[in-house]
């Protein structure tokens, strides 16, 4: 997803009536990425929390060809941003899949308010 699509997706989530745990993790991950200045401690907590809440997330990201495993003391701020971004993309894909498979209220709201995502939702 492009930055514009992610932004539209996150903005649509903010307008849902009831936030699911997955949606909360998406919003919290987005917020961690948007903090200026970047808060490495908060980012680390968010990465760990996402991995605990979504065990499949670590496996999915680890399998990506551009991911290199590093010990925590060797992780840079850029590595954290990269990891959070990948987590956000995987979490958003899970959310989109959940709505395509059954909860059309959010998906229709997303299409109504965020036209740039229409093509993405159809694939």
Secondary structure, 3 states (H helix, E strand, C coil): CCHHHHHHHHHHHHCCCCCCHHHHHHHHHHHHHHCCCCCHHHHHHHHHHHHHHCHHHHHHHHCCCCCCCCCHHHCCHHHHHHHHHHHHHHHHHHHHHHHHCCCHHHHHHHHHHCHHHHHHHHC
